[in-house]
């Protein structure tokens, strides 16, 4: 499966589910079809919506509840930001979250990212299974989290431990029967080790359009001596965290830039690049933002964005 392209939910009432996801704002990201198999308890996946600020979270939650969803976790602040979890009328779990802790713009129901989070028994084994079918890994943190590169889909595909995903959603991890979830790609059909079904998304076996050099994402990876200390430095200057994995990786929300900013341990970044970590002198890199000018703990220079 060199490409992950579609997400289909199997629902008891496709017309009712369509009305719900239209009202909620997820319709552009999903396909629906009638459920054929029984299910009970946690279905082993969640849909994650990342938005810009707490007011946007509240707006999506209100829309979901008005359309018939139920609350699993009410909106609340946490260490990483602000979020809530709801259950759609068809049973699908939806998490709405923002790394920001206060509003900085008028409230708007705009989705920054949608991720399909699969709760799996063994993250490392499932990673091997999917990479063996052609998916490229975008981020990997041992047995805790794996995110795949999905340039052909508006939805990101990621793996979590099943127990951790259920806990994050506020539900028991037990469940049986169908996941009521079908993913589409170009190497199916197959069923993964946890029972998630992947189907063939296209019958084409050759290119049907001109080859194009299209970039899905550009990230600036800063190799730093202490990821946690650099994270504190940057959040202290107003940057909001989009993803954080302890001292291994931090990614910031950068809605005003076409480039994502992230922190890696310097040694790990050099190893990943295939070069020695030693270096001296200028970084020959200048970043622009609205809190500059300053130099960060690793010598990276920021200047005012208007400069």
N, C-alpha and C positions, 0 to 999 in steps of 0.2 A: 504494500500500500504506500506507494511513493507520494501520494497526495491524500489528505483528509479533506473532504469537501462538503458533506452535508450532515445534518442532525435531524432525525425524524423521531418524534414522540408518538407512541401508540396510546390512544386515549379512548375512554368509554364512549364519549360523544364528540365526534370531530367538529360539529357545528358549534357546540357550546365552547369547546376548547379554542376554536378559532376566534370566537368573540372575546374570550378572556385575553388571549395573547395579543390581539389587536389593541385592546384597551390598555394592556400592561406595557406594550411597546416592544415585545420580543418577536412579533410575527416575521419581520425580515430575516431573522436568524434561524427559523425553525420550519420544518415540514410536519404535518400531522396526518395520521391515518388511524383507522379503527383498530382498537385492541382486540387481539384474538386469544390471548393466553391470560390466565389468572395471575395475580400478584398479591403479596401480603408483606406489610412492613416496609423497611428501608429498601429502596430499589437500587442502591449502590451508586448513585450519581447525584450531582447537583449542578444547576446552572448558576454561574456567578456573573453578576453585572457590576462592572467597575464604573463609577461615576465621579464627577469632579469634587463635590462638596456635600456636607451633611444635608443641606436643604434639598438637594437633588435626590438623595436617598429617601428622605421623607416623602417627596413627591411621587416617587416610584412605588413606595410602600402604600401610600394612600390610594393610588390608582389600582394596585393589585387587590387591596382589601375591598374597594368599591366594586370591583369586578367579580368578587366571590372568593378570593384567597383567604386563608387563615394564617394567623401569626404563629410562628414557631419560636422566634426570638425577637422581641421588640427592639426597635432602634435604640442604640446606646453607644456611648463613647467607649473606646478601649485603648490599649497601649498603641496599637497600630493605626487607629483612626476612628471611623464611625460606620456602623452597619446594622443590618437587620436580616432576618431570614423568614420567608413566607412559604406556605405550601399552596400551589395552584389547585383549583378544583379537581383537576385530573390526577393529582397526587404528586406531581413533580415538585422538587424542592428548588427554590430560587433564593439566592443570596444577593443582596444589594449592598455595596460597600464603597467607601471613599477613604483614601489615606488622609484627607484633610480633616481637621477637627473644628473648623469654623468656616462659614461662608465668606467668600471674597467677591462674589458676583451675583447678579440676579438668579433666582432659582430657575432651572430649566431641566426638562426631562431629556437629556442627551446622554447616550451610552458611550463610554469611552472604550470599553472592551467587554466582550462576552466570552466566558470560558466554560467548557464542558469538563467538569471535574469527575473523574472516575474513581470510585473508592475500591481499591484492589487489595487482595490478601497479601501480596508480596510485590512491592513497587519495583524492586530490582528485576524480578522475574518477568513482570509485565513490560518493563522497559526493554528487556532482551527480546521479548516476543514481538513488540511493535517495531523495534529497530530492525529485527530480522525480516520484517515485511516492508522495509524501505523508508519508514518515517525517520526524519532527522531530529535529533535532540537539540532544542534551543537552550534549555537550562536543566541541570540535574544536581540534586542534593542528596546523594546516597539513597537511603531507603525512605526518605521523607517526602520528596516531591520531584516530579519530572514533568517538564513542559516540552511539547513537541513544536517544531516549526511547521506552521500550517498556512503557507502563503496562498493556497487556493481556497481558503475558507474564511468567512467573517468570524468564525468561532475558533478560539484557541482550545486545543486538547491537552489535558494535563492529568497526571496520576497522583493520587493521595492514598495513604493507608486507609482502608475502609473504616476502621475504628475511629481514626482522627477526623475523617470527613463527617461521619455520623455525629460525633461530639460537637463539631463546629456548627452543624446544622440544627443541633438541639433535639436529636431523635435517637432512639435505641439503634444499635447497629444490626440487630437481627432482622432478617427478611428472607422471603422465599418466593419461588415462582419467577415470572418473567421480569426483566428489567424494564420492559416496555420502552426500549430505546434501541434505535438502529442507526448506526453511523455509515456514511458512504465514503468510499475511497476507490482507488483504481486497481486494487489487488484482491478484492473480495471475490466471492463471499467466504467469510470465516467467522468463527466464534473465538473470542480471546479466552485466556485462562480463567477469567472470572465470569464468563457467560455473556459478555457484551457482544452484540452481533454487528459485524461489518459487512456491508453489501457492496456490489459493484456500482460505482456512481456513474460510469459512462461505458458504453460499449466500444468506444474509439480506441484503437491501438496505434494510432499515428497522429502526428500534429495536424490540426485542422485550421490553424491560424499562423501567421508569421511569427517566428521566434522574436521575443522581445526581452530586452534587458530591463526588467521591472524590479525595483527594490521594494521589499515588503517592510523592512525596518532598518534604520541605521542607529547604532548605539555607540556612544563614546564611553569606553571602559577605562576607568582610572585605576591603575595599580597602586594601592596605598599600603602603608605599613600596618595600620590598625583600622580595619573596616568599621568597627563599632565606634571608635573615636571620631573617625571622619564622618560617620553618619550623624553623630551628635553635633559636629561642627556645622554640617550643611543644614540640618533641620533647625539649628539655632539661628540660621540666616534665612529661614522661611521656606526652604524646599520641603515638599510633602513626599512622604515615602509611598511608593506604589507596591513594592515587594521587598521583604527583608527576611534573610535567612541567617540570623546571628552574625557571626564573624566571617561568613563565607561569601555573602553577596548582598548588595543593597541596590535597588533600582528606584529612581525618583520619578515622580509624576512631572512630565514636562509638556503640558498642553500648549505652551507658547512656542515650542520648538519642534522642528521636524526630526531632531536627533534626541534619542533617549540618553539620559545620563545614568551611569551605574558605577558602583565601586566593587573591586575585586582585591583580594590580597595580592600584593605586588609579585610575590614568588609564584603564586598560582597563575597569574596572568602571563608572566614571562614563560612559564612552563607550557602553557596552552599555546603560546605564540612560537615556541621552539627556539627561544633565545635565552642567554644567561640573564639573571635578574640584575646584575651589577650595571650601574650607569652613573654618570655625574654630569654636572653642568645644567644647562637650560633644558626644560621640557620642550621648548619651541612650540608651545601650545598656549593659546589665550582663549578663555571662555567669557562670554558676555551675559550679564544678568542685571536685575534691577536692585541688587543689594550691594554691588561692588562700589569701589575697587577693594579687593582683598586678595591675600594669598593663603591658600589652605595649608593644613599641617604638613602636606607632602610637597609643597612648593608649587602647586598649580595656581596659575594667576587668573584672576577674574577682573574684568573691567566693566564699567557701566554699559548697559546695552545700547545706549544712545551714542556712545563714543564713536 
